[in-house]
Amino acid sequence: MRDFQKLAIWQRSHQLTLRIYKITREFPKEELYGIISQIRRSSSSVPTNIAEGCGRNSLPELKRFLIISSGSASELHYQLILSRDLNYISAHLFQELEEDLIQIKKMIYAYGEKLSPTFKLTADG
């Protein structure tokens, strides 16, 4: 079992999730059960799946949860694009968040490769 809180990818994705929660407080209230709920869920899914994978006792399980985490990051990426296009966030803020998210995805991949040189971010592992 690995201590997920010590992982830089977990720390960074957790910080992004906190930032997403703060930003979405300013979204229109009618989006509470729409994009606010979706973007919060996908952002929190990234560090959640890293944590769950670290709690598993096998490398294949950890790899599987890293793949899920990467998928959640892609989902979040789209929701950020949508938020920008709906003018809920500025182009500048979108760029900041996108850059952070891209770095998180690279970190997930790098961690997976460190665990297993044949690591692939695909559904079949």
N, C-alpha and C positions, 0 to 999 in steps of 0.2 A: 504494500500500500504506500502510495506517495503522498506527501503533504502538498496538496494543490495550492495552498496559500503562499508557498515559497516560489512557485513558478511565475516567471515574469509574464507569460502569456495570460495566466489567470489574473494577476494583478492589473495588467493593462486593460483586459476586457472587462474586469469589474469596474475600473475607473470610467471606462466608456459607458457602461450601463448606468452608473450614477449620473453621468453627464446627460445621457438620453432622458432619464427620468426628469431631471431639472428642466431641460429644454422643452419637453412635451407638456410641462405645466402651462406653457404659453400658447399651446395649440388651441383652436376653437373648441369650446366645451361640447359642441355637437359631435366632435370626433372622439369622445371618451370611449365609446364602444366600437369605434372604427380604427383608424390608423394609430391613435394613441395606444390602445390596447395591443395592437399587432406589433408596433415598433418596440414597445416595452418588453413584450414577450420574446421577440427574437433577439433583442439585445441581451436580455438576462439569460437566454438559452446558451449563449456562447460560453460564459464562465461556468454556468451550471453543468454543462456537459463535460467540460474539462474537469471539474470537481468530481463528477460522478465516475468518469473514466479512471481518475486517480484512485478512487475508492474500490475499484475492481482489482481482483487478484491475478489478472492475466494480461499479458501484453496484447493479445488480440482484442480483448474487451476495451482496453485503453485506446487502441488504434481506432476501433469502431466509434467510440465517443468523440475522438478528435475529428473524425469524418463528419459526424453529426454537428459538432461545433462549427466546423467550416461551412456546412450547409446553412446553419443559422446565421452566420456572418454574411453569406451571400443574400439571404432573405432580408437581413437588415440593410444591406447595401441598396437593394431595390426600394425599400421603404424610405430610405433617405433621399433617393432620387425623386420619389413621389412627393415627399414632403417639400422638397425644393420646388418642384414643378407646380405644386399647389400654393406656393409662396408662404408656407408655414415656417420655413427656415430660409435664410439668405444664401446666396450663391457662395459667399465667403465662408459661412459656417458649414455649408455642405462640403466644401473643399477640405476644411479642417477635419471634419468627421470622416470623410472618405479616406483621406490619407492615413488617419489613425486606424481605420478598419482594414485597409490594405496591409498595413504593418502587422496587425494582429493575425491576419490570414497567413502572411509569410511566416510569422512566428509559429503558428500551429503546424504548418508544413515542415518547418525546420525541426521542431520538436519531434514530430512523427518520424522524420528521417533519422534523427539521432537515436531514436528507439529501435528503428529497423530500417536499414538502408534501402529496402525494397518498398518502403511506405508509399502508398498512392492515395490521393484524395478522391477515391471513387467508391461507389456503393459496394463493390465487391472486395474492397480492401486491398 
